[in-house]
């Protein structure tokens, strides 16, 4: 890069200063004309790129090869394709809204081998009550988060077939409800947006499995949607996708999964490659020097030192997870309190859902306490795992005795509960209570956590990659964990013994053994020095020394002769720029309710209350707000300062993520006072 800049300076200096030495009066008309031209260009560029639709038309579609790219004045058209044309369908979805407002996923058709035809069709029949940016939820009542099951899109790493994975509700993002419990006809009225969001999340899962599945266009037709990506057949040999479709390209791609094949092919080229002999036997260029660079290759082994909040999380319904010690968690099943139910031989049910993140860290689990009045059952899934007060109420029928026992029970079963928490994923519990008069019902489960240290993820950081891949660089020295394995480009034959390092955590440590941990290397890289920039550097130094805001002095070298000159410098008036860009703010009524971990967030709104989405636009040349269809301007064109509102929103989002547990383990009121 330095060579290029110096060469450019060598060509530019004689031209610019030769003109500068001509005494001339600035032409005000030309200066004004140049300003007008600059303003015109700025307005034209803004007109082509100021909105998403204009940017899509002028830049993105031409780059994908859908149409020709044009200069900003529109006079010249040319082929600006940088990627393959987005016309190859790789996925299609067929859905059907149900009478309860859910959306049923009827069919998913995929082109898994990227040959232009849909070769796999699945009929999952999934019910979708809540749509998210990376998955969806299935609920019996969207207003009750305990009745929802959360699913994230996944794709098989080998077959690329789409599927779903059960996750905690907190791992989904951008969710909104379409079930009838949140409003009527939400699925039908917003079908286009829903298919866009479902397909977008599915496409992201596919691209994680194979980067070639890149979504460029979504075509919605009624209850079906077609998802289009790059068509490899439309790429020329110069395109990356087109190249990797050739025999050489496919061979290079195969090296990713077969490193030994790459080594074999490289060794076979040694005997015939002039470039290889130049590197190993010396440079053929007499004007070439070499530099020595040092680098490191380090093996990093992380320490898996778990935290309590990485073992189990509350996932909806009524209940919580509380910390009860350094290695202790307490699960609250049901609703804490006293006499919050009333009736005569009346039955109450409460769901308590949890999500197990790492069941291997649960050393023990014990049902330590059950508080109820008059009878209580504890269900795990579809089975009764405990009942009180007599342990004989073991089915879904009525209590096996008198409804009114005239007593509030506080029992300590101390029974093993670990069998119900023995695998990762969601686990559902239910408290069923019979009340006569007034009563309550909840249970406490005490978990002992295994917080011992283990070996965690391992990765290698390599700062030598650039030199390894540079054909002009050669390894000259290498030290592996203090053992000299290369010296003077010669392999010493020494191999270090396996090393042991101790990973030290906050409360524990683990010894790990590996063949090596640290490699220190030195590379010699040949560099060409064909140019002599001494005269250019001398000229630049002379000008730097003599230049003033009004004139300069020059020193020029021509055919071995040195000449001196001088000239005036002219600085036109700089344009005045406003203190800000005028913006406007609009709003548009929301069409779909948002979802949170407690259910549909709009369910408690009063009738007639409308929520809005806000939009911001840069004002046009006439200082008018380019609001979209159905949008209401709430702040006209002006210097907007929305920092305070943005900061408040970010603070709300940050604190909302902490509303599920008490960080200290002690329950508190919203004002911070202890209960």
C-alpha positions in Angstrom: 0.0 0.0 0.0 2.9 2.4 0.8 4.4 1.7 -2.6 1.2 2.6 -4.4 0.8 5.8 -2.5 4.3 6.9 -3.2 4.0 6.1 -6.9 0.7 8.1 -7.0 2.5 11.0 -5.4 5.3 10.8 -7.9 2.9 11.2 -10.8 0.6 13.8 -9.1 3.3 16.2 -7.8 4.6 17.5 -11.2 1.1 17.9 -12.6 -0.5 19.7 -9.7 2.3 22.1 -8.9 3.1 22.8 -12.6 -0.5 24.2 -12.8 -0.2 25.9 -9.5 2.8 27.9 -10.6 0.7 29.6 -13.4 -0.5 32.9 -12.0 -4.3 33.1 -12.5 -7.2 34.9 -10.9 -9.9 32.5 -9.5 -13.0 32.4 -11.7 -16.0 33.0 -9.4 -18.5 31.7 -12.0 -16.6 28.4 -12.3 -16.5 28.1 -8.5 -20.2 28.7 -8.3 -20.8 26.3 -11.1 -18.8 23.6 -9.3 -20.8 24.1 -6.1 -24.1 23.8 -8.1 -22.8 20.6 -9.7 -21.9 19.2 -6.3 -25.3 20.0 -4.9 -27.0 18.4 -7.9 -25.0 15.2 -7.5 -25.8 15.1 -3.8 -29.5 15.5 -4.4 -29.5 12.8 -7.2 -27.7 10.3 -5.0 -30.1 11.0 -2.1 -33.0 10.5 -4.4 -31.7 7.1 -5.4 -30.8 5.8 -2.0 -32.9 7.7 0.6 -35.4 4.8 1.2 -35.2 1.1 1.3 -37.3 0.7 -1.8 -35.1 3.1 -3.8 -32.0 1.5 -2.6 -33.3 -1.9 -3.5 -34.2 -0.6 -7.0 -30.9 1.3 -7.7 -28.4 -1.0 -6.0 -29.5 -4.3 -4.6 -31.4 -5.7 -7.5 -28.8 -4.7 -10.1 -26.1 -6.3 -7.9 -28.1 -9.6 -7.8 -28.5 -9.5 -11.6 -32.2 -8.9 -11.8 -31.7 -5.8 -14.0 -29.0 -3.5 -15.2 -27.3 -1.0 -13.0 -27.5 2.6 -14.1 -25.5 5.7 -13.4 -27.2 8.0 -10.9 -28.3 10.4 -13.8 -30.0 7.4 -15.5 -28.2 8.0 -18.8 -25.9 4.9 -18.8 -26.9 1.3 -18.1 -24.4 -1.5 -17.5 -24.0 -5.0 -16.0 -23.3 -4.5 -12.3 -24.0 -8.0 -11.2 -21.8 -9.0 -8.3 -23.7 -12.1 -7.1 -25.9 -14.7 -8.8 -29.3 -13.7 -10.0 -31.9 -14.2 -7.2 -34.3 -16.4 -9.1 -33.6 -19.9 -7.8 -36.3 -21.1 -5.4 -34.9 -23.1 -2.5 -37.9 -23.3 -0.2 -41.7 -23.0 -0.3 -44.2 -22.9 2.6 -47.9 -23.7 2.5 -50.0 -22.7 5.6 -53.7 -22.6 6.5 -55.2 -20.3 9.2 -57.4 -22.2 11.6 -60.7 -21.3 13.3 -58.9 -20.6 16.6 -56.6 -18.1 15.0 -53.6 -20.4 14.9 -51.7 -21.0 11.7 -51.1 -24.6 10.6 -47.9 -25.4 8.8 -49.2 -27.8 6.1 -46.1 -28.3 3.9 -42.5 -27.3 3.7 -40.8 -28.0 0.3 -37.0 -27.6 0.0 -34.3 -27.7 -2.6 -31.6 -29.4 -0.5 -29.0 -30.1 -3.2 -29.3 -26.6 -4.8 -30.0 -28.0 -8.3 -33.0 -25.7 -8.9 -35.8 -28.2 -8.1 -37.7 -28.8 -4.8 -36.7 -32.4 -3.9 -38.0 -32.8 -0.3 -41.5 -32.2 1.0 -42.5 -32.5 4.6 -46.0 -32.2 6.2 -45.2 -31.2 9.8 -48.8 -30.0 10.7 -47.4 -27.6 13.4 -49.8 -25.2 15.0 -48.4 -21.7 15.3 -50.0 -19.4 17.9 -47.1 -16.9 18.2 -44.7 -15.9 15.4 -41.1 -14.9 16.3 -38.2 -13.8 14.2 -36.3 -17.0 14.9 -39.1 -19.5 15.6 -42.7 -19.7 16.9 -44.8 -20.8 19.9 -47.7 -23.2 20.1 -50.2 -22.3 22.9 -53.6 -23.4 24.1 -54.1 -19.9 25.5 -51.7 -17.3 24.3 -52.6 -15.1 27.3 -51.2 -17.8 29.6 -47.5 -18.2 28.9 -47.5 -21.5 30.9 -49.6 -23.1 28.1 -47.1 -22.2 25.4 -44.3 -24.4 24.0 -41.4 -22.5 22.4 -39.7 -23.7 19.1 -36.7 -22.4 17.3 -35.9 -23.1 13.6 -33.0 -25.5 13.0 -31.5 -27.2 9.9 -29.6 -30.5 9.7 -25.9 -29.8 9.1 -25.7 -32.6 6.5 -29.1 -33.0 4.8 -30.1 -29.3 5.2 -33.7 -30.4 6.1 -35.6 -27.9 8.2 -36.9 -28.7 11.6 -37.7 -27.2 15.0 -36.0 -27.4 18.4 -37.7 -27.0 21.8 -36.1 -23.9 23.5 -36.8 -21.7 26.5 -39.2 -18.8 25.8 -36.4 -16.3 26.5 -34.4 -17.6 23.5 -37.0 -16.4 21.0 -37.1 -12.8 19.8 -39.4 -10.4 18.0 -42.6 -12.4 19.0 -46.2 -11.4 18.3 -49.5 -13.2 18.9 -51.9 -14.3 16.1 -54.2 -16.5 18.2 -57.9 -15.5 18.6 -57.1 -14.9 22.3 -55.2 -11.8 21.2 -57.6 -10.6 18.6 -59.8 -11.7 15.7 -58.6 -12.6 12.2 -55.0 -11.7 13.0 -53.6 -14.5 10.9 -55.7 -13.7 7.8 -55.2 -9.9 8.0 -51.4 -10.2 8.4 -50.6 -13.3 6.3 -48.0 -11.6 4.2 -46.0 -10.4 7.2 -46.4 -13.7 9.0 -45.0 -15.7 6.0 -42.2 -13.2 5.7 -41.2 -13.6 9.3 -41.5 -17.4 9.4 -39.5 -17.8 6.2 -36.9 -15.3 7.3 -36.3 -17.3 10.5 -36.2 -20.6 8.6 -33.8 -19.1 6.0 -31.4 -18.0 8.8 -31.3 -21.5 10.2 -30.5 -22.8 6.7 -27.8 -20.3 6.1 -26.1 -21.3 9.4 -26.0 -24.9 8.1 -24.9 -23.8 4.6 -24.0 -20.2 3.7 -25.1 -20.8 0.1 -28.7 -20.6 1.2 -28.8 -16.8 1.1 -32.3 -15.3 0.9 -32.6 -12.6 -1.8 -36.4 -12.4 -2.3 -39.7 -13.6 -0.8 -42.8 -14.1 -3.0 -46.1 -14.4 -1.1 -49.1 -15.8 -3.0 -52.2 -16.3 -0.7 -51.4 -19.0 1.8 -48.1 -20.0 0.2 -44.7 -18.3 0.1 -41.7 -18.9 -2.1 -38.2 -18.1 -0.9 -35.6 -17.3 -3.5 -31.8 -17.3 -3.3 -28.9 -17.1 -5.7 -29.1 -19.2 -8.8 -25.7 -20.8 -9.3 -26.5 -21.5 -13.0 -26.8 -17.8 -13.6 -23.3 -17.0 -12.4 -20.4 -16.6 -14.8 -17.0 -18.2 -14.1 -15.8 -15.0 -12.7 -18.4 -15.1 -9.9 -17.5 -16.8 -6.6 -20.5 -19.2 -6.9 -19.8 -19.9 -10.6 -16.2 -20.6 -9.9 -17.0 -23.1 -7.1 -19.3 -24.9 -9.6 -16.3 -25.8 -11.7 -14.1 -28.8 -11.3 -11.2 -26.7 -9.8 -13.7 -24.9 -7.5 -15.2 -28.1 -6.3 -11.8 -29.6 -5.6 -10.9 -26.5 -3.5 -14.1 -26.8 -1.5 -13.4 -30.4 -0.8 -10.2 -29.5 1.1 -12.4 -28.0 3.8 -13.4 -31.5 4.9 -10.3 -33.4 3.8 -7.1 -31.7 4.9 -4.9 -34.7 4.1 -6.0 -34.5 0.4 -4.8 -30.9 0.3 -1.4 -31.9 1.7 -1.1 -34.7 -0.8 -1.9 -32.5 -3.7 0.5 -29.8 -2.5 3.4 -32.4 -2.1 2.8 -33.6 -5.7 3.3 -30.0 -7.0 6.7 -29.6 -5.3 8.7 -31.2 -8.1 7.2 -29.1 -10.9 6.5 -25.8 -9.3 9.0 -23.0 -10.1 7.3 -20.8 -7.4 8.0 -23.5 -4.8 11.7 -23.8 -5.7 12.0 -20.0 -5.6 10.8 -19.9 -2.0 12.9 -22.9 -0.8 16.1 -22.3 -2.8 16.2 -18.4 -2.9 14.8 -15.5 -4.9 15.5 -15.1 -8.6 15.0 -11.3 -8.3 18.3 -9.4 -7.5 16.2 -6.4 -6.3 14.6 -8.4 -3.5 15.1 -8.2 0.2 13.6 -10.1 3.1 12.0 -9.2 6.4 11.6 -11.4 9.5 8.3 -11.6 11.3 7.4 -13.2 14.6 4.0 -14.7 15.4 2.3 -17.1 17.9 0.0 -20.1 17.8 -1.8 -20.6 21.1 -4.1 -23.3 22.3 -6.8 -22.0 24.6 -8.8 -24.3 26.9 -11.6 -22.6 28.7 -12.7 -23.5 32.2 -16.3 -24.6 32.6 -17.1 -23.0 35.9 -20.9 -22.9 36.0 -23.2 -20.4 37.5 -26.5 -21.2 39.2 -28.5 -19.3 36.6 -27.0 -21.5 33.9 -28.6 -24.7 35.3 -32.4 -24.1 35.3 -34.8 -21.2 34.5 -38.4 -20.4 35.2 -40.4 -20.7 31.9 -44.0 -19.5 32.6 -47.0 -20.0 34.7 -46.8 -19.3 38.5 -43.7 -19.9 40.4 -40.0 -18.9 40.5 -36.4 -19.9 40.9 -34.7 -18.6 44.0 -31.1 -18.9 45.2 -30.8 -20.4 48.7 -27.0 -20.6 49.0 -23.8 -20.8 47.0 -24.7 -24.1 45.5 -28.5 -24.2 46.3 -31.6 -23.3 44.2 -35.2 -23.4 45.4 -38.0 -24.0 42.9 -41.4 -22.5 43.9 -44.2 -24.6 42.4 -47.5 -22.6 42.5 -48.3 -19.3 44.2 -46.8 -18.3 47.6 -49.3 -16.9 50.1 -52.2 -17.7 52.4 -56.0 -18.1 51.8 -56.0 -16.7 48.3 -58.7 -19.2 47.1 -62.2 -19.8 48.5 -65.1 -22.1 47.7 -66.9 -25.2 48.8 -65.3 -28.5 47.7 -63.8 -26.4 44.8 -60.8 -27.4 42.8 -58.0 -25.1 41.7 -55.0 -25.8 39.3 -51.8 -23.8 38.8 -49.1 -24.6 36.2 -45.4 -24.1 37.0 -43.1 -24.5 34.0 -39.3 -24.6 34.1 -36.5 -25.0 31.5 -33.5 -27.2 32.4 -30.4 -25.9 30.8 -27.8 -28.4 32.2 -29.3 -31.4 34.1 -25.8 -32.8 34.7 -25.2 -30.0 37.2 -28.2 -31.0 39.4 -26.6 -33.1 42.1 -29.8 -33.7 44.1 -33.4 -32.5 44.2 -35.7 -32.8 47.2 -39.4 -32.0 47.7 -38.9 -30.2 51.1 -42.2 -28.5 51.7 -45.9 -28.6 50.7 -48.4 -26.0 52.1 -52.1 -26.4 51.3 -55.6 -26.3 52.6 -57.5 -28.8 52.4 -56.1 -31.4 49.8 -53.2 -31.1 47.3 -51.7 -33.0 44.4 -48.4 -32.4 42.7 -48.3 -33.4 39.0 -45.2 -33.9 36.8 -46.4 -34.1 33.3 -49.5 -36.3 33.3 -48.7 -38.2 36.5 -49.3 -37.5 40.2 -45.9 -37.6 42.0 -47.1 -36.6 45.4 -50.4 -35.9 47.2 -51.4 -34.8 50.7 -52.3 -34.9 53.4 -52.6 -38.7 53.4 -50.9 -39.7 50.1 -54.0 -41.4 48.8 -55.3 -38.9 46.2 -53.5 -40.3 43.1 -55.8 -39.7 40.1 -57.6 -36.9 38.3 -60.8 -37.6 40.2 -62.3 -36.0 43.3 -60.7 -36.2 46.7 -61.0 -39.6 48.4 -62.6 -38.3 51.6 -64.4 -35.3 53.1 -63.7 -32.0 51.3 -63.5 -29.9 54.5 -60.7 -31.1 56.8 -60.7 -27.8 58.8 -56.9 -27.6 58.8 -54.1 -25.8 56.9 -51.3 -28.3 56.2 -47.5 -27.6 56.2 -45.8 -30.9 55.4 -42.2 -31.8 54.8 -42.2 -34.8 52.4 -38.4 -34.8 51.9 -38.8 -37.1 48.9 -36.3 -37.5 46.0 -37.4 -35.2 43.1 -34.3 -35.6 40.9 -36.0 -38.2 38.6 -38.3 -35.4 37.3 -35.3 -33.1 36.4 -33.1 -35.6 34.6 -33.0 -34.2 31.1 -32.5 -30.9 29.4 -35.5 -29.0 28.1 -38.9 -28.0 29.3 -40.5 -29.6 32.3 -44.1 -28.9 33.4 -45.5 -29.2 36.9 -49.0 -28.7 38.1 -50.4 -27.9 41.6 -54.0 -29.2 42.0 -55.8 -28.1 45.3 -59.2 -28.8 46.7 -60.5 -25.9 48.9 -63.4 -25.7 51.3 -63.7 -22.4 52.9 -60.5 -20.5 52.2 -57.2 -22.1 51.2 -53.9 -22.0 49.3 -51.5 -24.5 47.7 -47.8 -24.5 46.8 -44.7 -26.6 47.0 -40.9 -26.0 47.4 -38.2 -28.1 45.8 -34.6 -27.7 47.0 -31.8 -28.3 44.4 -28.2 -29.0 45.2 -26.0 -27.9 42.3 -22.7 -29.5 41.2 -20.5 -26.5 40.7 -17.3 -28.4 40.2 -14.9 -27.2 37.4 -14.6 -29.0 34.1 -12.8 -28.6 30.9 -14.7 -26.2 28.6 -14.5 -25.2 25.0 -11.2 -25.3 23.2 -9.9 -23.2 20.4 -6.6 -22.2 18.7 -5.7 -18.5 18.1 -3.2 -18.3 15.2 -1.4 -15.0 14.3 0.8 -16.9 11.8 -2.0 -17.6 9.3 -1.0 -14.7 6.9 2.6 -15.9 6.7 1.6 -19.6 6.4 -0.5 -18.7 3.3 2.0 -16.3 1.8 4.2 -18.1 -0.8 6.9 -15.5 -0.3 7.3 -16.4 3.4 9.3 -19.4 4.8 9.4 -20.8 8.4 12.9 -20.3 9.8 12.4 -20.8 13.6 9.9 -22.5 15.8 9.7 -23.1 19.5 7.0 -25.4 20.9 6.4 -25.0 24.7 10.1 -24.1 25.1 11.4 -26.8 22.8 13.3 -25.7 19.6 11.7 -27.7 16.7 12.9 -25.5 13.8 16.1 -23.5 13.6 17.5 -21.8 10.5 14.7 -23.3 8.4 15.9 -26.8 9.4 13.7 -29.3 11.4 15.6 -30.2 14.6 13.6 -33.4 15.0 12.8 -32.6 18.6 9.3 -33.2 19.7 8.1 -31.8 23.0 6.4 -34.1 25.6 2.7 -33.5 26.3 2.3 -30.5 28.7 0.0 -30.0 31.6 -1.5 -26.7 32.6 -3.8 -25.8 35.5 -6.9 -23.8 34.7 -7.6 -21.6 37.7 -11.1 -20.4 38.3 -12.7 -18.2 41.0 -13.4 -21.2 43.3 -11.7 -24.2 41.7 -9.1 -25.4 39.3 -8.6 -28.2 36.7 -5.4 -29.7 35.2 -5.5 -30.2 31.5 -3.0 -32.2 29.4 -2.3 -31.5 25.7 0.4 -32.3 23.1 1.3 -28.5 23.0 0.0 -25.2 24.2 2.2 -22.5 22.7 4.1 -22.3 19.4 6.4 -19.3 18.7 7.5 -18.9 15.1 9.6 -16.7 12.9 9.1 -16.3 9.2 11.4 -14.8 6.5 9.3 -13.1 3.8 10.9 -11.9 0.5 10.0 -8.3 -0.5 10.7 -6.6 -3.8 12.6 -3.3 -3.9 12.5 -2.2 -7.5 11.8 1.5 -7.0 13.9 4.3 -5.6 11.8 7.0 -4.0 14.7 9.1 -2.7 14.0 12.1 -5.1 10.3 12.0 -4.4 10.9 12.0 -0.6 13.4 14.9 -1.0 10.9 16.9 -3.1 8.1 16.3 -0.6 10.3 17.4 2.3 11.3 20.6 0.6 7.7 21.5 -0.2 6.6 20.6 3.4 9.3 22.9 4.7 8.4 25.9 2.6 4.7 25.8 2.1 2.4 28.5 3.6 -1.3 29.0 3.5 -0.8 31.4 0.5 2.0 29.9 -1.5 4.7 27.2 -1.7 8.2 26.5 -3.1 9.0 23.5 -5.3 12.1 21.4 -6.0 11.9 19.3 -9.2 14.3 16.7 -10.7 14.4 16.2 -14.4 17.0 14.1 -16.3 19.5 14.6 -13.6 18.9 18.3 -13.3 17.4 20.2 -10.4 15.1 23.2 -10.9 13.2 25.3 -8.4 9.9 27.0 -8.7 7.0 28.5 -6.7 3.3 29.1 -6.9 0.3 30.4 -5.2 -2.3 28.3 -3.4 -6.0 29.1 -3.7 -8.5 27.9 -1.1 -12.2 28.4 -2.2 -14.8 29.2 0.4 -16.0 26.0 2.1 -19.8 25.4 1.9 -21.9 26.0 5.0 -23.4 22.9 6.5 -26.4 23.0 8.8 -26.0 21.9 12.4 -28.1 18.8 11.7 -30.2 17.0 9.1 -33.9 17.8 9.3 -35.8 14.7 10.3 -39.5 13.9 11.0 -41.2 11.4 13.1 -44.4 9.4 12.2 -46.5 6.7 13.7 -48.7 3.9 12.4 -51.2 1.8 14.3 -49.9 -1.7 15.2 -51.7 -4.6 13.6 -50.5 -7.5 15.7 -50.1 -7.8 19.5 -46.7 -8.3 21.0 -45.8 -11.3 23.2 -43.8 -11.5 26.4 -42.9 -14.3 28.8 -46.1 -13.7 30.7 -48.3 -13.8 27.6 -49.8 -11.3 25.2 -48.8 -7.8 26.5 -51.9 -6.1 25.2 -54.4 -8.3 27.0 -55.0 -5.9 29.8 -55.5 -2.8 27.6 -58.8 -0.9 27.8 -61.1 -1.2 24.9 -60.3 1.4 22.2 -56.6 1.8 23.3 -54.4 1.8 20.2 -50.6 1.1 20.1 -48.3 2.5 17.5 -45.0 1.8 15.7 -42.8 4.9 15.2 -40.8 5.7 12.1 -38.2 8.3 11.3 -37.5 9.9 7.9 -35.0 12.4 6.5 -36.9 15.3 5.1 -36.8 16.0 1.3 -35.4 19.0 -0.5 -38.6 21.0 0.1 -38.4 20.2 3.9 -41.5 18.0 3.7 -41.9 14.7 5.5 -42.0 11.6 3.1 -44.4 9.7 5.4 -45.6 6.2 4.2 -49.1 5.1 3.6 -51.3 5.1 6.7 -48.7 7.0 8.8 -49.5 10.1 10.9 -46.8 12.8 11.2 -46.3 13.6 14.9 -43.2 15.7 14.7 -42.7 17.8 11.6 -39.3 18.4 9.9 -36.8 19.8 12.5 -33.6 19.0 14.3 -34.8 16.0 16.3 -33.1 14.9 19.5 -34.6 11.6 20.6 -31.7 10.6 22.8 -33.6 10.8 26.1 -36.4 8.6 24.7 -34.0 6.1 23.3 -32.0 5.9 26.6 -35.3 5.3 28.5 -36.3 2.5 26.1 -33.0 0.8 26.4 -33.2 1.0 30.2 -36.7 -0.5 30.2 -35.4 -3.3 28.0 -32.4 -4.0 30.2 -34.5 -4.1 33.4 -37.3 -6.2 31.7 -34.7 -8.9 31.3 -34.3 -9.1 35.1 -38.0 -9.4 36.0 -38.1 -13.2 36.3 -35.8 -13.7 39.4 -34.5 -11.8 42.4 -30.8 -11.4 41.8 -30.0 -11.6 45.6 -32.3 -14.6 46.2 -34.5 -12.5 48.4 -37.9 -11.4 47.2 -38.4 -7.7 47.1 -41.2 -5.2 46.4 -40.9 -3.0 43.2 -39.6 -0.1 45.3 -36.7 -2.2 46.6 -38.0 -2.9 50.1 -38.0 -6.4 51.4 -41.3 -8.2 51.5 
